[in-house]
Amino acid sequence: VQLQACGGGSVQAGGSLKLSCKASGMILSTFIGSRMGWYRQAPGKQRELVAELTSSGSSNYQDSVKGRFTISKNNGKRTVYLQMNSLEPDDTAVYYCNIEVGSRGYWGQGTLVTVSS
């Protein structure tokens, strides 16, 4: 399984970005039934969970992004997305996608999001 993340960039506060993470080497049924998440790591800070899609299809968000970020997926494209609106400077970080298959987690390479005030 390989995850390819993209969509990061530099935006001003209040702007929007949409991150994508495409999974390869994963059969459709496994993709559908897997837990998926977006994490971020800001300079000098630990990696933290931003949003997740559980294997049952429910979504959960870190309090700081509720109402601004939306996680979704396209099963046919084996791609998970993170729509980020009303971006704030504190959202600046490297964003990583993660997919759990059974007890094993797979990580994308990270995509940098920079939000300027």
Buried (B, 14 or more C-beta within 10 A) or exposed (E): BEBBBBBBEEBEEEBEBEBBBBBEEBEEEBBEEBBBBBBBBBEEEEBEEBBBBEEEEEBEBBEEBEEBBBBBBEEEEBBBBBBBBEBBEEBBBBBBBBBBBEEEEBBBEBBEBBBEE
